[in-house]
Amino acid sequence: MSDIEEASDTLAEVNLDDTLKPLTENLESDPNSSLKDIVVTIGATVPTGFELTAADEVKEKLGSQSKISKDRGKIYFEISLEKLSQVHRLRSVDNLFVIVQEFTDYQFKETKEDTLKDLEDLVKKLPWTDPLKVWKLNTNLKKKKTKHKKQNQQSSASKEKLNDDGGKDRANQKDADKELLDHAQNTLDLKSAEQNTEKTQEIIVADDQSDGKDEFLTITGNENQAGDCKKGEAEDQVLKFRVTCNRAGDKHSFTSNDAARDFGGAVQDYFQWKADMTNFDVEVLLNIHNNEVVVGIALTEESLHRRNITHFGPTTLRSTLAYGMLRLCDPQPTDIIIDPMSGTGAIPIEGATEWPSCYHIAGDNNPQAVKRAANNICSLLKKNQNKESGTSWGIPIDTIQWDICNLPLRTSSVDVIVTDMPFGKRIGSKKKNWDLYPACLMEMSRICRPGTGRAVLLTQDRKCFAKALSKMGHLWQKGHTVWVNVGGLHAAVYLLKRTLERAGERRSYW
């Protein structure tokens, strides 16, 4: 699979709403369906420091209130099961998981042996049923997404071959759409799936209060059975799993590996799943932060921050962090937004995707970086073309090579500046930053509209930035600062507002 196809596959979650439309219609017509009634808690990892930004996005797009975890970089929110696809469309989250149970003040035993035994016994007491339903629905959505992508590719190929017969094309498309809706109804109707399970399995769930153990012992086998199955094939269909433990705190008598090993052993005994550390179907999460314990099931295989970039550079910014920075400046329709040191274009591409009513410019002085940004923009256009079945729609973004200290832009022509400034580690140096930072701020003040212009700047060289900004208080007014973790480095995102004073001529800053 090419880089473009991988990026397209990652970004295809935006089509998941279409798969839920027939599901919603089924729920309204079938009073026995319970997806609307099932409310679960979703956990999400977000860029550290942008928890409030992520919570605002969840409230805006899902209508749910979020709780910020004591462990930085995580938020929790409740949704009904029918909104699961919309969760994958959030732009500020890295990874998603469904909460099995949360303990805000878990009392650990005094000795290591007693504590680990307590964690083993906990497995049998947890409410697994609804979280496993979420996992199953999430798995079906991913399979459906992959199948839809293949159908689109086949449909495009058919259109090329049958170019002279438009009626036949439309008939084939209608048949494909009908098959798509039928597939969504069949795969997403959990009640029907449970009934089929009871008919084909020797294990029968007696009532709705089941703990979920029996229902998911060989769940993958039920989806692929066609008549009689051999015993060897049935054994291959047993779910594979692993347990990942993330622990923080210095008062624990055990290590993360100890907890993952013993908790995982109990999960294996309880569900009769097969442990596999690399090729697993289910990833059970055990998050421990001091006395806060959260058990969950992962819903993402890889971080969602990789959704836009196919050509990476030495300092490519995470798309989720780029979204958080853009959201800080509150883009308005028709705003001109530039990233004067864009690198591979992560910020402008994220901006063009989420704020298409603005115009975005990606600029850099490095020709290789400009080339990578152009390739990433082409990948995004290719993704849009696949999504629209061959119809390519443009996006409001352009890329250019320029000098940050002498930008080819008119004075007071830019509304928003969002950029990741050189830290002086992988690119440039701390010494060069003492000349670069003040020159950048002066040129940014020239092109930014007085009174309404905003700038959101990320840097780890806080001392140099504070010094440069202190000399330009007449041009930039500092708003609030967001402290973030960028690859293990303690960095800061500064929100600046352009004052009404006009930028003067270039002069010595120190």
Secondary structure, DSSP 4 states (H G I P E B T S, - for coil): --HHHHHHHHHGGGGHHHHHHHHHHHHHH-TT--TTT-EEEEEEE--TT-HHHHHHHHHHHH---EEE-SSTTEEEEEEEGGGHHHHTT-SS-SEEEEEEEEETT----SSHHHHHHHHHHHGGGS--HHHHHHHHHHHHHHHHHHHHHHHHHHHHHHHHHTTT-HHHHHHHHHHHHHHHHHHHHHHH-HHHHHHHHHHH-S----STT--STGGGTTHHHHHH--S---HHHHHHTS-EEEEEEEEE-S--SS-HHHHHHHHHHHHHHHH--EE-SSS-SEEEEEEEETTEEEEEEE--SS-GGGSS-SS--TTPPPHHHHHHHHHHT---TT-EEEETT-TTTHHHHHHHHH-TTSEEEEEES-HHHHHHHHHHHHHHHHHHHHHTTT-----SEEEEE-BTTB-SS-TT-BSEEEEE---SSSSS-HHHHHHHHHHHHHHHHHHBPTTT-EEEEEES-HHHHHHHHHTTTTTEEEEEEEEEEETTEEEEEEEEEE-SSPP-------
